[in-house]
Amino acid sequence: MSAFDRTSPPPSGSIRDFDFPKVDRRRLSNGLDLRVARVARLPVVSVRLFMRSGESALGVDSAGLCVLTANSLDGGTQKRSGTELAESLERIGARFGANGGWEGTSASLYCLADRLAEALPLLAEAVVEPGFPDDEVARAKDQHLAGLRQQKMDPGSLAHDAALARYFAEGVPYARPDDGTEQTIAGVTADHLRGYADANYRPENGGLIVVGDVDTAEVVELAERCFSGWTGSPASVADFEVTPAARERRVLVVHRPGAVQSEVRVGHVGTHRLTPDYFALSVANMVLGGTFTSRLNLNLRERNGFTYGVRSRFGFRSQPGPFEVATAVGNEVTPAAVREILNELEGIASRGPTEDEVASARDFAAGIFGLQLETVGQIASRASQLVVFGLAEDYYHEYRNRMRAVTTEGAAEAAGRHMRPNEAQVVVVGDADVVGPPLEALGLGPFEVTREQPGA
């Protein structure tokens, strides 16, 4: 038997055919956008109920209210206590959860297909008739506050929060973390949660996504029955314009005395989810820092040994979210790492990626698409984005073709439009007495040191 040739990597195989499941669309009588995809590989169902009641519609004084309200939904309904709700779900082997974010609030359900008729009414009860008992709200609030305190001790969270305030102008919701601060959460009561849910947990502009071994007609009938009488639109509406905090490159060092390494963030305001450049920009970002073989990782990790890993990403939202490069490096290499990040950012923005880089990135993205849709939960998560962002109904059916159609010129043009090194905000959380002077000596732009932690 001949030995394997290990002197070169094996050639890539052809990309296998993959079809995103057909998604049937219906409009319930209360205006809820229903999407149903039949996936019969296993007798299970994943459900997402999306309501357009998100953190982006709240003022700074109410920051975190949407997130805390969603986190408290499992505490009980107007008909059953939190324990009784949990027992009802456990008896039929169902899982329930909810979370709030910038775009809205999502309640999720996972169960066996033959239990959906029993499980969906429980989800509807939790959302339409939430109880928010005082003791359960106090528990959720304490957990929320504990998480916020823990974040204040984490240098990565500090860097994240400080960077947001440098990217976005004051008053833009995205300039703050979506889970609020200790100050905004401390005064929240059960009445606040009841008032928020009553005013904003409404079906209009929302959607119900059901994926699994189900029949569309049966789901329509069940959903109509579960959500009958639930009407109206959210009272809080996101109405703001995203503006950057600055158009010039600036450097901020958040002092963390005694730190032996620095958390580094370099970024600026990015673009929105419906940008025509989405596919080309996704490819360009993969080349820059979105994969393990990216330029940033090959430079900072492989060539220079500055870090275990570095990533870049666009936070695609309904409004332009952040574009950011993130890593952690030792004190002694912090200035050099910042310089190399900016060099790579300048290189891709001004000259774009190469033909080989684009071919590798787009084939990788197209190739793993099917692997990211192995479960009904993963499919439901993708189908939810059709509702959240108003994507075309054939969006995921055409996803791989559109990704593979990205050209080198298109990726270069997208990078030039949306990656702006001259506007990049540099934020470093570390020992300012150690890393500050050499960072300032780089002459990257206006330099500032703060010895107060964000949100303190």
C-alpha positions as CSV (number, residue, x, y, z in Angstrom):
1,M,0.0,0.0,0.0
2,S,1.4,3.4,-1.0
3,A,1.8,6.0,1.7
4,F,-0.2,9.2,1.7
5,D,1.5,12.2,0.2
6,R,1.7,14.7,3.1
7,T,3.8,17.3,1.3
8,S,0.9,19.3,0.2
9,P,-2.7,19.8,1.2
10,P,-5.4,17.7,-0.6
11,P,-7.4,19.6,-3.2
12,S,-10.7,21.0,-2.2
13,G,-13.7,19.0,-3.3
14,S,-16.7,20.4,-5.2
15,I,-19.4,22.2,-3.2
16,R,-22.3,19.8,-2.5
17,D,-25.8,20.8,-3.4
18,F,-27.8,22.2,-0.6
19,D,-31.3,23.6,-0.6
20,F,-32.7,25.8,2.2
21,P,-36.0,24.3,3.4
22,K,-39.1,25.8,1.7
23,V,-40.7,28.4,4.0
24,D,-44.4,28.8,3.8
25,R,-45.7,32.3,4.6
26,R,-49.1,33.2,6.1
27,R,-50.5,36.2,7.8
28,L,-52.5,35.5,10.9
29,S,-55.7,37.4,11.6
30,N,-54.0,39.6,14.2
31,G,-51.3,40.6,11.7
32,L,-48.5,38.3,12.9
33,D,-46.2,37.1,10.1
34,L,-46.2,33.3,10.3
35,R,-43.3,31.4,8.6
36,V,-43.4,27.6,8.6
37,A,-40.7,25.3,7.3
38,R,-41.2,21.5,7.3
39,V,-38.1,19.6,8.2
40,A,-38.9,16.0,8.8
41,R,-35.5,14.6,9.6
42,L,-36.4,14.3,13.3
43,P,-39.8,14.5,15.0
44,V,-38.9,17.8,16.7
45,V,-40.0,21.5,16.4
46,S,-38.3,24.8,17.0
47,V,-40.4,27.9,17.5
48,R,-39.4,31.5,17.5
49,L,-41.9,34.3,18.4
50,F,-40.4,37.7,17.5
51,M,-41.8,41.0,18.7
52,R,-40.4,44.3,17.5
53,S,-39.9,45.6,21.1
54,G,-36.2,46.1,21.4
55,E,-33.6,48.1,23.3
56,S,-33.0,50.5,20.4
57,A,-36.5,52.0,21.1
58,L,-35.6,52.8,24.7
59,G,-34.0,56.0,26.1
60,V,-30.7,55.8,28.0
61,D,-32.6,56.1,31.3
62,S,-34.4,52.9,30.5
63,A,-31.5,50.9,29.2
64,G,-31.7,47.2,29.9
65,L,-35.5,47.2,30.5
66,C,-36.2,45.2,27.4
67,V,-33.5,42.6,28.2
68,L,-34.6,42.3,31.9
69,T,-38.3,41.9,30.9
70,A,-37.5,39.1,28.5
71,N,-35.3,37.4,31.1
72,S,-38.1,37.5,33.6
73,L,-40.7,35.8,31.4
74,D,-40.0,32.3,32.7
75,G,-41.0,33.5,36.2
76,G,-44.7,32.8,35.8
77,T,-47.9,33.9,34.1
78,Q,-51.2,35.3,35.3
79,K,-52.4,31.7,35.5
80,R,-49.4,29.8,36.9
81,S,-46.4,30.4,39.1
82,G,-42.9,30.1,37.7
83,T,-42.7,26.6,39.2
84,E,-46.0,25.6,37.7
85,L,-44.9,26.9,34.3
86,A,-41.7,25.0,34.5
87,E,-43.5,21.8,35.5
88,S,-46.0,22.2,32.7
89,L,-43.2,22.4,30.2
90,E,-41.2,19.6,31.8
91,R,-44.2,17.2,31.7
92,I,-44.2,17.4,27.9
93,G,-40.4,17.6,27.4
94,A,-40.5,21.2,26.2
95,R,-37.9,24.0,26.6
96,F,-38.9,27.7,26.8
97,G,-36.7,30.8,26.8
98,A,-36.7,34.5,25.9
99,N,-34.2,37.2,25.2
100,G,-34.2,40.8,24.4
101,G,-31.9,42.8,22.1
102,W,-31.5,45.7,19.8
103,E,-34.0,44.6,17.2
104,G,-36.7,43.1,19.5
105,T,-37.7,40.4,21.9
106,S,-37.7,36.7,21.0
107,A,-39.4,33.9,22.9
108,S,-38.3,30.4,21.9
109,L,-39.8,26.9,22.3
110,Y,-38.4,23.5,21.5
111,C,-40.4,20.3,21.8
112,L,-41.3,17.0,20.1
113,A,-43.6,17.5,17.1
114,D,-46.5,15.6,18.6
115,R,-46.3,17.9,21.7
116,L,-46.6,21.2,19.8
117,A,-50.3,21.5,20.4
118,E,-49.6,21.4,24.1
119,A,-46.5,23.5,24.1
120,L,-47.4,26.4,21.9
121,P,-50.2,27.5,24.2
122,L,-47.7,27.7,27.1
123,L,-45.4,30.0,25.0
124,A,-48.4,32.2,24.2
125,E,-49.5,32.3,27.8
126,A,-46.0,33.4,28.9
127,V,-45.8,36.2,26.4
128,V,-49.5,37.4,26.2
129,E,-50.3,36.9,29.9
130,P,-47.0,37.4,31.8
131,G,-47.3,37.6,35.5
132,F,-44.0,39.0,36.7
133,P,-44.4,38.0,40.4
134,D,-42.4,40.2,42.7
135,D,-40.2,37.4,44.0
136,E,-39.3,36.1,40.5
137,V,-38.6,39.6,39.2
138,A,-36.3,40.2,42.2
139,R,-34.4,37.0,41.4
140,A,-34.0,37.9,37.7
141,K,-33.0,41.5,38.7
142,D,-30.4,40.3,41.2
143,Q,-28.9,37.9,38.5
144,H,-28.9,40.8,36.0
145,L,-27.1,43.1,38.4
146,A,-24.6,40.4,39.3
147,G,-23.8,40.0,35.6
148,L,-23.3,43.8,35.2
149,R,-20.9,43.9,38.2
150,Q,-19.0,40.9,36.8
151,Q,-18.7,42.7,33.4
152,K,-17.1,45.8,35.2
153,M,-14.3,43.5,36.4
154,D,-13.7,41.9,33.0
155,P,-11.3,43.8,30.8
156,G,-12.9,42.6,27.6
157,S,-16.3,43.9,28.7
158,L,-14.7,47.2,29.7
159,A,-13.1,47.5,26.3
160,H,-16.4,46.7,24.6
161,D,-18.3,49.3,26.5
162,A,-15.7,52.0,26.1
163,A,-15.4,51.4,22.4
164,L,-19.1,51.7,21.8
165,A,-19.1,55.2,23.4
166,R,-16.2,56.1,21.1
167,Y,-17.8,54.9,17.9
168,F,-21.3,56.3,18.3
169,A,-22.4,59.8,19.2
170,E,-24.0,60.5,22.5
171,G,-27.7,59.8,22.4
172,V,-27.4,57.0,19.8
173,P,-28.7,53.8,21.5
174,Y,-25.8,51.8,20.1
175,A,-23.4,53.9,22.2
176,R,-24.3,51.9,25.2
177,P,-24.5,48.1,26.0
178,D,-27.9,46.6,25.4
179,D,-28.2,45.2,28.9
180,G,-28.1,48.6,30.6
181,T,-26.1,49.6,33.6
182,E,-26.3,49.2,37.4
183,Q,-27.9,52.6,37.6
184,T,-30.6,52.0,35.1
185,I,-31.5,48.5,36.4
186,A,-31.3,49.2,40.1
187,G,-34.6,51.1,40.2
188,V,-36.6,48.7,38.0
189,T,-39.6,47.1,39.7
190,A,-42.1,44.4,38.7
191,D,-44.5,47.2,37.8
192,H,-42.0,48.5,35.3
193,L,-41.8,45.1,33.6
194,R,-45.5,44.7,33.5
195,G,-46.0,48.1,32.0
196,Y,-43.3,47.5,29.4
197,A,-44.7,44.1,28.4
198,D,-48.3,45.4,28.3
199,A,-47.3,48.3,26.0
200,N,-44.8,46.5,23.8
201,Y,-45.5,42.8,23.6
202,R,-47.7,43.1,20.5
203,P,-48.0,41.1,17.3
204,E,-47.8,43.8,14.6
205,N,-44.5,43.9,12.7
206,G,-43.5,40.7,14.5
207,G,-43.4,37.1,13.4
208,L,-43.9,33.5,14.4
209,I,-41.4,31.0,13.0
210,V,-42.1,27.3,13.2
211,V,-39.5,24.8,11.9
212,G,-39.7,21.0,12.2
213,D,-41.8,18.0,11.4
214,V,-45.1,19.9,11.1
215,D,-47.9,20.6,8.7
216,T,-48.4,24.2,7.7
217,A,-52.2,24.1,7.8
218,E,-52.2,22.6,11.3
219,V,-49.7,25.2,12.5
220,V,-51.9,28.0,11.1
221,E,-55.0,26.6,12.9
222,L,-53.0,26.2,16.2
223,A,-51.4,29.6,16.0
224,E,-54.8,31.3,15.3
225,R,-56.2,29.6,18.4
226,C,-53.3,30.3,20.7
227,F,-53.0,34.0,19.8
228,S,-56.6,35.0,19.2
229,G,-57.4,38.3,20.9
230,W,-53.8,39.3,21.0
231,T,-53.6,42.5,18.9
232,G,-51.9,45.9,18.5
233,S,-48.5,47.3,17.8
234,P,-45.6,48.1,20.2
235,A,-45.8,51.5,21.8
236,S,-42.1,52.1,21.7
237,V,-40.7,52.7,18.3
238,A,-37.0,52.9,17.3
239,D,-36.6,56.2,15.7
240,F,-33.0,57.5,15.6
241,E,-30.2,58.3,13.2
242,V,-26.8,56.8,13.6
243,T,-24.0,59.3,13.7
244,P,-20.4,58.7,14.7
245,A,-18.9,60.3,17.7
246,A,-16.0,61.5,15.6
247,R,-14.7,61.5,12.0
248,E,-11.0,61.6,13.0
249,R,-8.9,58.8,14.4
250,R,-8.5,59.0,18.2
251,V,-6.8,56.9,20.9
252,L,-8.3,56.2,24.3
253,V,-6.5,54.2,27.1
254,V,-8.7,53.0,29.9
255,H,-6.4,52.6,32.9
256,R,-6.4,49.2,34.6
257,P,-3.5,49.4,37.1
258,G,-1.3,46.3,37.3
259,A,-2.7,44.7,34.1
260,V,-0.1,42.6,32.3
261,Q,-2.0,42.6,29.0
262,S,-4.2,44.9,27.1
263,E,-7.6,44.5,25.6
264,V,-7.5,46.2,22.2
265,R,-10.5,47.4,20.1
266,V,-10.2,49.3,16.8
267,G,-13.3,50.2,14.9
268,H,-15.9,52.7,13.9
269,V,-19.6,52.9,12.8
270,G,-20.2,50.2,10.1
271,T,-23.3,49.7,7.9
272,H,-26.8,48.2,8.2
273,R,-28.0,44.6,7.4
274,L,-29.7,45.5,4.2
275,T,-26.7,47.2,2.6
276,P,-26.3,46.1,-1.1
277,D,-22.7,45.4,-0.2
278,Y,-23.6,42.7,2.3
279,F,-22.1,39.7,0.5
280,A,-19.0,41.5,-0.9
281,L,-18.4,43.1,2.5
282,S,-18.7,39.8,4.3
283,V,-16.1,38.3,2.0
284,A,-13.8,41.3,2.5
285,N,-14.2,41.0,6.3
286,M,-13.4,37.3,6.2
287,V,-10.1,38.2,4.4
288,L,-9.3,40.8,6.9
289,G,-10.2,39.1,10.2
290,G,-13.2,36.9,9.9
291,T,-11.5,33.5,9.7
292,F,-8.5,31.8,11.3
293,T,-6.5,32.2,8.1
294,S,-7.3,35.9,7.8
295,R,-4.7,38.6,7.3
296,L,-5.0,39.9,10.9
297,N,-4.6,36.4,12.4
298,L,-1.7,35.5,10.1
299,N,0.0,38.8,11.0
300,L,-0.6,39.2,14.8
301,R,-0.7,35.5,15.7
302,E,1.4,33.5,13.3
303,R,4.0,36.0,12.1
304,N,4.5,38.1,15.2
305,G,3.2,36.0,18.0
306,F,1.4,38.9,19.6
307,T,-1.8,37.1,20.5
308,Y,-3.7,33.8,20.5
309,G,-6.3,35.2,18.2
310,V,-7.7,38.4,16.6
311,R,-11.0,38.9,14.9
312,S,-12.8,41.6,12.9
313,R,-16.6,41.7,12.5
314,F,-19.5,43.9,11.4
315,G,-22.4,44.2,13.7
316,F,-25.1,44.2,11.1
317,R,-28.4,45.7,12.5
318,S,-31.4,47.5,11.1
319,Q,-29.4,50.7,11.6
320,P,-25.6,50.8,11.0
321,G,-23.9,48.9,13.8
322,P,-20.2,48.8,14.8
323,F,-17.3,47.5,12.8
324,E,-14.6,46.3,15.1
325,V,-11.3,44.5,15.4
326,A,-10.8,42.9,18.8
327,T,-7.8,41.1,20.4
328,A,-5.8,40.9,23.7
329,V,-2.0,41.3,23.7
330,G,0.8,41.6,26.3
331,N,1.8,45.0,27.5
332,E,5.2,44.9,25.7
333,V,3.6,44.4,22.3
334,T,0.5,46.6,22.6
335,P,1.8,49.5,20.5
336,A,3.1,47.2,17.8
337,A,-0.1,45.2,17.7
338,V,-2.2,48.4,17.3
339,R,0.1,49.6,14.5
340,E,-0.2,46.2,12.7
341,I,-4.0,46.3,13.0
342,L,-4.1,49.7,11.4
343,N,-1.7,48.6,8.7
344,E,-3.9,45.7,7.8
345,L,-7.0,47.8,7.9
346,E,-5.3,50.4,5.6
347,G,-4.1,47.7,3.3
348,I,-7.5,46.1,2.6
349,A,-9.3,49.5,2.5
350,S,-6.9,51.0,-0.1
351,R,-5.8,47.9,-2.2
352,G,-8.5,45.3,-1.5
353,P,-8.0,41.6,-1.3
354,T,-6.3,39.4,-3.8
355,E,-8.0,37.0,-6.2
356,D,-6.9,34.0,-4.2
357,E,-8.1,35.5,-0.9
358,V,-11.6,36.2,-2.3
359,A,-11.9,32.8,-3.9
360,S,-10.9,31.1,-0.7
361,A,-13.3,33.2,1.5
362,R,-16.4,33.0,-0.7
363,D,-15.9,29.2,-1.2
364,F,-15.5,28.8,2.5
365,A,-18.7,30.8,3.3
366,A,-20.7,28.9,0.7
367,G,-19.2,25.5,1.8
368,I,-20.1,25.8,5.4
369,F,-23.6,27.3,4.9
370,G,-25.2,23.8,5.0
371,L,-23.2,22.9,8.1
372,Q,-24.7,25.9,9.9
373,L,-28.2,24.5,9.2
374,E,-28.0,21.0,10.7
375,T,-30.6,21.5,13.4
376,V,-34.2,22.8,13.3
377,G,-33.0,25.5,15.8
378,Q,-30.4,26.7,13.4
379,I,-32.8,26.8,10.6
380,A,-35.4,28.7,12.7
381,S,-32.7,31.2,13.7
382,R,-32.0,32.0,10.0
383,A,-35.7,32.0,9.1
384,S,-36.2,34.5,11.9
385,Q,-34.0,37.0,10.1
386,L,-36.4,37.0,7.2
387,V,-38.8,38.7,9.6
388,V,-36.4,40.7,11.7
389,F,-34.7,42.4,8.8
390,G,-37.4,42.1,6.1
391,L,-35.2,39.9,3.8
392,A,-36.6,38.6,0.6
393,E,-38.4,35.3,0.8
394,D,-35.9,33.6,-1.5
395,Y,-32.9,35.1,0.4
396,Y,-31.5,31.9,1.8
397,H,-32.3,29.9,-1.3
398,E,-30.0,32.3,-3.2
399,Y,-27.5,32.8,-0.4
400,R,-24.7,30.5,-1.7
401,N,-25.1,31.7,-5.3
402,R,-24.9,35.3,-4.2
403,M,-21.9,34.6,-2.0
404,R,-20.1,32.8,-4.8
405,A,-20.8,35.6,-7.2
406,V,-18.7,38.1,-5.2
407,T,-15.8,39.3,-7.3
408,T,-12.4,40.6,-6.3
409,E,-13.4,44.1,-7.5
410,G,-16.6,44.0,-5.6
411,A,-15.0,43.0,-2.4
412,A,-12.3,45.7,-2.8
413,E,-15.0,48.4,-3.5
414,A,-17.0,47.3,-0.4
415,A,-13.9,47.3,1.8
416,G,-13.0,50.8,0.5
417,R,-16.5,52.1,1.3
418,H,-17.0,50.5,4.7
419,M,-13.6,50.1,6.3
420,R,-12.1,53.5,7.1
421,P,-8.8,53.5,8.9
422,N,-8.6,57.2,9.2
423,E,-11.8,57.2,11.2
424,A,-10.9,54.2,13.4
425,Q,-11.2,54.7,17.1
426,V,-8.5,52.9,19.1
427,V,-9.5,51.8,22.6
428,V,-7.0,50.0,24.9
429,V,-7.9,48.7,28.3
430,G,-4.6,48.2,30.2
431,D,-2.0,49.7,32.4
432,A,-1.9,53.3,31.1
433,D,1.4,54.0,32.9
434,V,3.1,51.1,30.9
435,V,1.3,51.1,27.5
436,G,0.3,54.8,27.4
437,P,3.6,56.5,26.5
438,P,4.6,54.2,23.6
439,L,1.0,54.3,22.3
440,E,1.0,58.1,22.3
441,A,4.4,58.1,20.6
442,L,2.8,56.4,17.6
443,G,1.1,59.7,16.7
444,L,-2.1,58.1,15.6
445,G,-4.3,61.0,16.6
446,P,-5.7,62.8,19.6
447,F,-4.6,60.8,22.7
448,E,-6.6,60.4,26.0
449,V,-6.2,58.4,29.2
450,T,-9.1,57.8,31.5
451,R,-8.7,56.4,35.0
452,E,-12.5,56.0,35.4
453,Q,-14.0,52.7,34.2
454,P,-17.0,53.0,31.8
455,G,-20.3,52.9,33.7
456,A,-18.6,53.4,37.1
